[in-house]
């Protein structure tokens, strides 16, 4: 009688790839369903139920505790749940030895464009002034500046910054962009490097900050930069809180050097109740909601990258870790 080879269940289990999901925003069922639809052969585990950490090949994380990395000895790719990766850098050596991927997906981009556009229009069309007039039952029109005579500066021309700049240009605004290296974007006057920062800052009416937070951009928005901007500029920060020296911004608003700010990100989050930003009427505060990651579209984007990784193709959004750490020594 011929020998019958039954399937080895342990071997079958070993060939199943596993992703660990860790989010502070909940919606775990939506994430799991999204992955089930996008990549059904991927096992999903939800933190803190890590199981055997050595079985996890991929991790999709937001603000993971440092000790979690000790359990992920065999993880190969770490996906950030947001557009930035600074939330993943609690253990520098661990992340330097892995592939780290930003979240790039259409809904995240469109959400950011919506948020920035709302504040640009609010400031440009002086809606806060009209609101105060309405409260006083005052009927008065204000001088109106055409969009073509209103200049928006966008610091950071990555996926999100480029989309913001293109949209503002399409609406007729004069748009300037600044980034580490020069970017060619239709309708946008581009500047690059520290040497061109002063030239970029001239004659801007609204400054939109969409830079990544890394060792070269930390505290880049400070009193020195404020002194280079035209008096009365409005600041919109949707990058990271630590891009701005908060005390310098507060001083600049109080003296009138800066007319006001819309801030969605802060050095410490949630923003402490005792923080002076809360009592400054010219500063608009939102709780890091400029653009929220959508589980359905984001899981599809991660699944697409996993398929690329399996096939040996470049993934979309891989972070250059030398932006965050000094180059490794041989």
N, C-alpha and C positions, 0 to 999 in steps of 0.2 A: 504494500500500500504506500503510495507516495506521501512524503512528508508535507504537512500543511503548515505554512508559516503564518501565524496569526499576527495582526498589526500590533506593534509594540506601543502601548499607550503612552509610556514615558517619553519615547522618542517623538511621538506626535505632539505631545505637550511642549517639548523643548523647541520645536520648530515654530511654534506660535509666537509672534512678536507681541510685546506688551508695552503699553504706554501708561505712564502714571500722570494723573490729572490732579493738580493742586491749584485751587482758585479761592480767593477771598470773597467772590461775588455770588457764590451759590450757583443756581441753575444747573446743577450737576446732571439732572435727567436730560436737559436739553443738549448738553455736551455729549453725553453717551449716545443719545439718539442721532445726533449729528454725525458722530463717528460711525455709528452702525450703518447709516445711509451712505456715507462717503467711502468707507474702507472697512467692510464687514469682517475681514479676516484679522483685524487688529483687536487684541484683548485690552480692555480699558480697566484700570484700577484707580480708585479715588482715594487720595490721601485723607486721613492717616492710615487707611488700610493698604499698606505697602505690600504686605506679603513677603515673599522672598525677594529682597531687593536686587539680587544678582540676576533675576529673570527680566528685569526692566531694561529695555533697549532705548526707549524714547521717554522724555518727560516734558509735559506742558505745564509750566509753572508761573505763579505770580507770588512774589515775596516769600520764597521758601525759607523755612528756618535752616540755619547753617547745618544743624545736625542731620537734616534730611540727606544732604549730600553724602554723608558717611554710609548711608544705606544703599546708595545708587552706584555701586562699584563698577558695574558693567554698562551703565548708560552711555550711549554714543552721541545722541543728539538732544540738546535742550532747547525747547521752543519757549519763547516768551509769550505770555498771554497779552502783552501790550506792544506798542510800537517801539518802546525803549527796552533796553536790557539791563539798566542799572539796578532793577529790582532783583536781579539774579546774582549779584556780585559779592555775596556774603563770604564766599570761599574762593578767593582769586585763583589759587593753583588748580582747584577742581575744574572751574569753568574754562581756564586756559587750555586744559587738556581735552576739552570736548568741542564739538561743533555747536555754536550758539546761533539761534535763528530768531530774528525779529518777526513780529506779527505784521504781515502785509496782506490786507484783504479789502475789497471795495467798500464795504459798509463802514469800516474804521476810517477810511479816507473821506468818504462823503460826510460822515458825522463831524469830522474836524473842520471841513470846509464850511459846513452850516454854522458851526459855533463861531468861527472867526468872522464869517461874513455878517452874521447878526450884529456883532459888536462893532465892526467897521461901519456898517450902516447906521447903527444907533448913534455913534460918535459923529460921523460925517454929517448926518441930517439933524444933529442937535436934539435928539428926541428926549434926552433927560431934561433939557431946558424947557421944552414944550410941555412935558409932564408937570413940571413945577408951575408953569404958567397956568395950566388947566386947574391945578389945585387951588390957585388964587383967582380962578375965573377970569383970567386975563387973556384978551384976544390981541395977539401981536405977532407979526411975521418977522423972522430973522433973516439976515443976509444968507444967501445960499451959494455955496461953492460947487461948481460943476466937477464931476468926477475926474475929468481930464486935467483939472488943476489941483487935484488932491493926491498926495503921494503916500503910498503905503510901502514900508520897508519890511521885508520878510527875512528874518535871520534863520537859516537852515533850509536848504533846498533839496531835502530828501524826497521820499514819496509823498509825505503829507505836505511839506512846505511847497513843493512844486505844484501840487494840486491847488493849494490855496492861492499861490501867485498867479497861476493860469486863470483861475476863476475871477480874481480881482481885475486882471488885465482885460479879460473878456467883457467885464462890466464897464470898462472905460477908465478905470483908475490908472494913474501912473504908478508903476510897480518897480521897486528895486529889490534885488535879492542879494544876500550875502551868504557865502559858504566857505568851507575850507579850501576847496578847489573850484575853479571856474565852471559854471553850468550854463549851457546855452538853452534858454527857454524863450520861445517866441513871445514878444510883448513885454519881456522883463529885462531890465538893465542889470547885468550881473557884476558883482564884485567878489573878490576872494582874498583870503589870507588877512593876517593882522595888518599888513601894510595898507590895505584898502578899506579898512573898517571906518576910518575917519571920513573918507570920501563917500562911502555908502551912507553914513549917518546924516549927511547934510540935507537939509530941506525936506525931511520926512515929517508927515503929519501924524501917522500912526505907525508904531513899531510892533510887529508881530514876531514873537519869539517861539521858534519851533526847532531849536537845536537839540541834538541828543546831549545827555549829560555824560561827560567823560573828563579825563584829567586835563584836557585843554580848554574845556568850555565852562568848568566850574567857576562861578562868580564872575562871568564875563560881562554881565549887565550890572554895572556899578557906577559910582559917582563920576569916574573919569569918562565913561561913555555918555552919561547924562549931560556932562558939560559940552560934549561935541554935538549933541542934538539941538535942533531949534527949540526955543522956549515954547512950552505948551504942548509938546508931543504927548500922545496917549499911548500907553503900553498895554499890549495883550500878551500874556504869558500862558501858553498851552504846551510848553516843552516840559521842563522840570523846575521845581521850586528853587533848587540850588544853583540854577543858572543866574539868578538874581541875588544880589546882596540886599536882603530885605530892609535893613536899616537905612541903606543909601536910597532905596526907592521911597521909603516913608518920608525921609527928609526932603527929597526932591518934590514930592507931592505937596508937602506942607509949605514949601517955599514958592510953589508955583512953577518951578522949572519943568515939572511934569504935570500935565493937567489932570491926570487920573490914570487908573489902571483897571483892567479886567483880569483877574487872576484865577486860574483853575487849578494851579499846582503850587505847593509850598514846601519849605524846608522840612517842616514837621506836619504830618497828616495823621489824623484830622487836625486842622488848625486849632491850637489851644484857645480856650475861651478867653484867656487873658491877653491874647495877641492884639497889639494896637491896630492892626488892619481892620478889625471888626468895627472900631469906632470912627474910622475915617470914611466919611460919606463919599469921597471921590474914588474910593476903591470898591469895585464890585467883586464879590467872592462867590465862586461856585465850587462844589466839593469833588473836584477831579472827575467831572462828568462830560468834558468837552466832546469826547467820542468814546463810547463804551463798546467793548468787544462783543460782537454778536455770536453766540454759540454755533448757530447753524452755518453761517458763512465762514466763521473762523475755523471750525472743525474741517470744513471742506478744504480750506487753504492749507492746513497742517497735513491733511491726508494727501493732498497733491504733492507736497514736499516730501513726504515719506515715500511715495511712489517714485519720485525722482531719485531719492537716496538709494532705494533698493536697486534701481536701474543703473546706478553709478553716474547719474547726471547731476549737474550743479543745482543746488536748492536756491529758492528765491528768498532773499533777506538775510543771508549769512552775515554775521557781524564780524568786522575786523577788530580782533581783540587787542591789537596794538594801539587802538584809540583809547583803550581803557587801562592798559598796563604797559609798562616799559617792555621793550622787546626782550624776549628770553635770551639769556646768555648761553652760549654753546658749552 
